[in-house]
């Protein structure tokens, strides 16, 4: 846990302004979704009650409809901005982290540098750095945004509807959130493992292709081996897309 906190601080320190703006937009996305859900429920209920009471013609449908459209558009725009800011900042921070890692490796002694230059060590270091994008994008920012949004919703319900309604709502939302998290984890565990293994296999095949291209050319296997490597990379990308769909669902 301490090592993870150090990594989070290093990623956040390099692009703190962009990541902070992206986090605020992520909170806006959740807040707009919660407000949209509450407003839509109130709108439907109020319109039905006005119709039953016989005063439907006097019910103002324009302002709630405009608010629904505003929240829907605001949520979409905020989601786009959040993805742009957080992904760009994370990738830039990881690029700088790779440079620092290579600079540190070059400053080591010859024995340690030779050990790090082995294909297995290079593959492991590349894989570990590539996996760090999920620390900010899939762990820190979503968790922080969810905590702030839930806290704000609880305070708003406490103020407008009373403590009992707020506590009952949170008592229902927390188990539902844990169940949803368990379902997402269960569905994404296998694709994540397969994407990880296929990514490792692809990197090993690229290094073997680079080292053995002369032998493969003489054996007339260069094109076939390149095709297998590209097919492995395509399979890893398909699993990554499946994980992304599960997260968005």
N, C-alpha and C positions, 0 to 999 in steps of 0.2 A: 504493500500500500504506500509506503514511503517513496519507493522508486516511481510509482505511478504519479504521485503528487509532484515529484521533481520534474517529470516529463510534462505534466500539465502546465506547470509554471514556466518551463522553457518555451513551450508552444505559445502560451498566452502572452509572455513578455515581449516577443518579437512583433506580434500583430495585435496588441491589446486594444487599440482603438477600433480596428475593423471588427474584431471578434466581439467587442462590447456592443457596437452598433448592430451586429448580426444577432446577438442575444436579445437586445431590445426589440428587434423586429420579430424574433421568434416568440417573445412574450406577447407582442401585438397580435400575432397570428392566433395564438391560443385564446387571448382575451376576446378577439373578434369572433372566433368560433363559439365561445361560451355565450357572448352577448347575442349572437345570431340565433343560437338555440333557444335562449330565454325569450327573445323578442318574438320569434316565430310561434312559440308555444302560447305566449300571451295574445298574439294577434289572432290566432285561430280560435282560442277560447273566447276572447272578447267579441269577435265577430259572430260566433255561434250564439252567445248569450244575448247580443243585441238583436239578432234575428228572432230568437225565441220571445224576446220582450216586445217585439213589434216595432222597434225603433231602428231597424237596420238601415233605413234610408238616411238617418241622421248620423250614422257612425262614420267617423273619419278614417277612410282606408288609405288615403294618399300618403300621409306622413309616415305611418308604419311601413308601408310598402317601399317608400323611398329609403327609410332607415335599413330595411332588409337588404336592398340592393347596395347601399353604401357599405354595409358591413361585409357583404359577400365580395364586392370588388376590393375593399381594403384588405381583406384576408388574402386574396389572391396576389395582390401587389406586394404585400408584406412578405408572403412566402417566397416570391421571386427574389425580392431584395435580400432576404435572409440567406437563401441558398447562394446567391452571387457573392455576398460579403464573406460568409463563413467558409465556403469552399475555397475561394481565392486566397483568403488570409491563411487558412490551414496549409494549402499547398505551398505558399511562399515560405511559411515558417518551416515546413519540412524540407524544402530546398536548402534553406540556410542551415538546417540541422545536418543535412547530408554533407555540406561543405565543412562544417565543424568536425564532423566525424572523420572525414578523410584527412583533414589537417592534423587531427590528433593521431590518426594511424601513421601518417608520414613522420610524425615526430617521435615515434617509438624506435626502439632498437631494431637492428636487422633481423634478429631472431623472431621478435614479436611481429614485425611487419611481414615476414615470410609466412608466419602462421596465419595471419589475417588474409593473405593473398590466396589461400587455398580456395578452390571452387565452393566447397561446402560452407566455409566461413563467409565468403562473399555473398552466397545465396542467403545465408541466415541473416546477415546484416541488412541486406536489401529487403528481405521479407519483413524483418522487424520494423524498419523505418516506414515501409509502406503501410504496415498495420497501424501506425500511430495516428493516421488520419481519423480513425474511428474514435479516438480518445476525446477529441473536441466535438466532432460532428455527431457522434452517436451516443456519447456518454455525458459530457459536461454540460453542453448547451441544452440538450433536451431535458436533462434532469433539473438543471437550474431554472429553466423556463417553466417547467411543469410545477415546481414547488412554488414559484412566485405567483403563477396563475391560479393555482388552487388556494393559496393563502389569500389572494385578492378576492376571489369568489366567495370564500368563507366570510371574510370581513363584510363584503357587500350584502350577503344574505343575512348576516348578523344584524346589520344596520336596518335593512329594509323589511325583513320578515321575522326577525327575532332570533334569539339564541337557539331555541328548540329546532326550528326549521334548518338552521345552519348546521347544527350537530347531526341531525338525522340525514341531511343530504350528504355530508362528508362521510358518515358511517356507511352509506350505500356506495359512494364513489370510490372510496379506498379499496374495498374488496373487488369491485369491478375493474379498477385499474390493475390490481395485482393479477386478476384472472386474465386480462388482456395481455399483460406482460408475459405471463406463463405460456399463453397460446403463441405469441410472437416468437418466444424463445424456442418453443418446441418445433415450430414450422421452419425456423431459419437455421437451426443447429446443423442439420445435414447439409443443406446447400453451402453454408459457411465452411464446413469441414472439407467438402469437395472442391470448393473454390480455392481454398488454401492449398490442398494437395496438388491440384492441377497447376496453380501458379508456381509452386515449387518445381514441379516437373518441367514446366515451360522454361524457367530460368536455367535449370540444369541442361536442358536440351539446347538452349542458345549457347551456353558455354561450350558444350561438347561440339556443337556445330562450328564454333569459331576455332576450337583447337584442332578438330579433326577434319577440317574442310578439304585438305589435300587428299587424305585417305578416302573420304567419301566421294570426292570427284573421280579418283582413280577407279573406285568400285561402282561408279555410275549410280550412286545412292544419294547424291547431294540434294536433288530436287525432291525426292521422296521423303528424306529426313526433314527438309524444310517444311514440306506439307504437313507432316505429322506434328511438328512443333507449332505451326500456325493453327492446326486443328485443336491442339491442347490448349492454346491460348484462347481460342474461340469458345471452348467449353468452359473455361474458367470465367470468361466474361458473361456467359449465359447464366451461370450460377450466381454471379455478382448481381446481375439484373433481377434475378428471382428474389434475392435478399432485399433489393431496393423496393420491389413491388410489395413484398410482405411488410416492410416498414411503412410504406405509404398507405397501405390498406388499414 
